[in-house]
Amino acid sequence: MAKAKFYQKTIVRYFLNGKRRTKDGQAVTKATPGARAKKEKSKTWRGTYQGADGQEHDVPLGDDEDLARQKFVELVKRARREAAGDIDPFEDHRKRPLVEHVEEFENGLLAKGVTEKQAGQALRRADSRSWWTCRRQPWRITCVSVARRGWGFSRATTTSRPSRAL
């Protein structure tokens, strides 16, 4: 893995008589006669690291140095674990609510050119298959219809019996 880098970008700004705009309101640029360059550090901390896919990622991390550094260390650790095969690539998807997955599935069907009727049919079929699971394990709410009602249950968060009755 390539070396990770935590930094602030250097920004070059141009001034004319201490101002960033000319008298006629135009921005002062490098080409403006008499412009002086002033280098300063960006407020935002950034990080560059090599991901598990081998590509270099340059990400903005925030204005607070300590929080940005912590976030960056977590990103680098995760990338190294992914590259070593020690992490589940679907971890982020498991944390998302089921409602988002269903909506994404429906939008994907409609974007493919499927009619509203066909998309509804596919969702009903997915609902009937998952409802069977809900009947077998009523405390584990994973069915599409319950998720689409907006009760906010998801696979990642419901391991105990829900307080709301079906």
C-alpha positions in Angstrom: 0.0 0.0 0.0 1.1 3.5 -0.8 1.8 5.9 2.0 -1.2 7.9 3.4 -1.0 11.6 3.6 -2.9 14.0 5.9 -2.7 17.6 4.8 -4.2 21.1 4.1 -4.2 22.2 0.5 -2.2 25.3 -0.3 -4.3 28.0 -2.0 -2.9 30.8 -4.1 -5.0 34.0 -4.1 -4.2 37.1 -6.1 -4.5 40.6 -4.7 -4.3 44.1 -6.2 -3.6 46.9 -3.7 -4.7 44.5 -0.9 -8.1 43.7 -2.5 -9.3 40.6 -4.4 -11.4 42.6 -6.9 -10.5 45.4 -9.3 -12.2 48.8 -9.3 -14.6 47.6 -12.0 -15.6 44.5 -9.9 -13.6 41.9 -11.8 -11.8 39.2 -9.8 -8.0 39.7 -9.6 -6.2 36.9 -11.5 -2.7 35.9 -12.2 -2.9 37.8 -15.5 -4.1 41.1 -13.9 -1.3 43.7 -14.2 0.3 44.4 -10.8 -1.4 41.4 -9.0 0.5 39.8 -6.1 0.2 36.2 -5.2 -0.4 35.2 -1.6 -0.2 31.6 -0.5 -2.4 30.3 2.4 -3.5 27.0 3.8 -7.1 25.8 3.2 -9.4 25.5 6.3 -10.4 22.0 5.3 -8.1 19.1 6.2 -7.8 16.4 3.5 -6.4 12.9 3.3 -4.9 10.9 0.4 -4.7 7.1 0.7 -4.7 4.1 -1.5 -8.0 2.1 -1.3 -8.4 -1.6 -1.5 -9.1 -1.3 -5.2 -5.5 0.1 -5.7 -6.8 3.6 -6.6 -5.7 6.7 -4.8 -8.5 8.5 -2.9 -8.3 12.2 -2.0 -11.1 13.0 0.5 -12.1 16.2 2.4 -12.3 15.4 6.1 -13.4 18.6 7.8 -12.2 21.8 9.5 -11.4 20.4 13.0 -7.9 18.9 12.8 -8.4 16.3 15.6 -11.7 15.0 14.2 -10.4 15.0 10.7 -7.3 13.0 11.8 -9.5 10.4 13.5 -11.7 10.1 10.5 -8.7 9.7 8.2 -7.1 7.0 10.4 -10.4 5.0 10.3 -10.5 5.3 6.5 -6.9 4.1 6.1 -7.5 1.2 8.6 -10.7 0.2 6.7 -8.9 0.3 3.3 -6.0 -1.9 4.7 -8.5 -4.4 6.2 -10.4 -4.5 2.9 -7.2 -5.1 0.9 -6.3 -7.9 3.3 -9.8 -9.4 2.9 -10.7 -9.0 6.6 -13.8 -6.8 6.1 -17.3 -7.5 4.8 -17.7 -5.5 1.5 -21.5 -5.3 2.1 -21.2 -3.9 5.7 -22.4 -0.4 4.6 -25.5 -2.0 2.9 -26.4 -3.9 6.0 -26.5 -0.7 8.0 -28.9 1.0 5.6 -32.7 0.8 6.4 -34.6 -1.7 4.3 -36.8 1.0 3.0 -33.9 2.6 1.1 -33.1 -0.8 -0.5 -36.7 -1.2 -1.6 -36.9 2.3 -3.0 -33.6 1.9 -4.8 -34.9 -1.4 -6.3 -38.1 0.2 -7.5 -36.2 3.2 -9.0 -33.8 0.8 -10.7 -36.7 -1.1 -12.3 -38.4 2.1 -13.5 -35.1 3.5 -14.9 -34.7 0.3 -16.8 -37.9 1.1 -18.7 -40.2 -1.3 -16.8 -43.8 -0.1 -16.6 -45.3 1.0 -13.2 -47.5 -2.1 -13.3 -44.5 -4.4 -13.7 -42.5 -2.6 -11.0 -45.5 -3.0 -8.6 -45.7 -6.7 -9.5 -42.0 -7.2 -8.8 -42.4 -5.4 -5.4 -45.4 -7.5 -4.5 -43.5 -10.7 -5.3 -40.6 -9.6 -3.2 -43.1 -8.7 -0.4 -44.8 -12.1 -0.5 -41.5 -13.9 -0.3 -40.2 -11.8 2.6 -43.6 -11.9 4.4 -43.2 -15.7 4.7 -39.9 -15.0 6.6 -41.8 -12.5 8.8 -44.4 -15.0 9.7 -41.8 -17.6 10.7 -39.8 -15.0 12.8 -42.3 -12.3 13.7 -39.8 -10.5 15.9 -37.4 -10.0 12.9 -39.1 -7.4 10.8 -37.5 -7.8 7.3 -40.6 -7.7 5.1 -41.0 -5.1 2.4 -44.5 -4.1 3.2 -43.7 -3.2 6.8 -40.6 -1.3 5.6 -42.6 0.6 3.0 -45.1 1.7 5.6 -42.3 3.7 7.1 -42.0 2.1 10.5 -38.2 2.4 10.2 -37.2 -1.2 10.9 -34.2 -2.6 9.1 -32.3 -5.8 9.1 -29.4 -4.2 11.0 -31.5 -2.7 13.8 -34.2 -5.3 14.6 -33.0 -8.3 16.5 -35.4 -8.0 19.3 -39.2 -8.1 19.3 -40.8 -4.8 18.0 -43.0 -2.8 20.3 -45.5 -2.2 17.5 -47.9 -5.0 16.7 -48.3 -6.2 13.1 
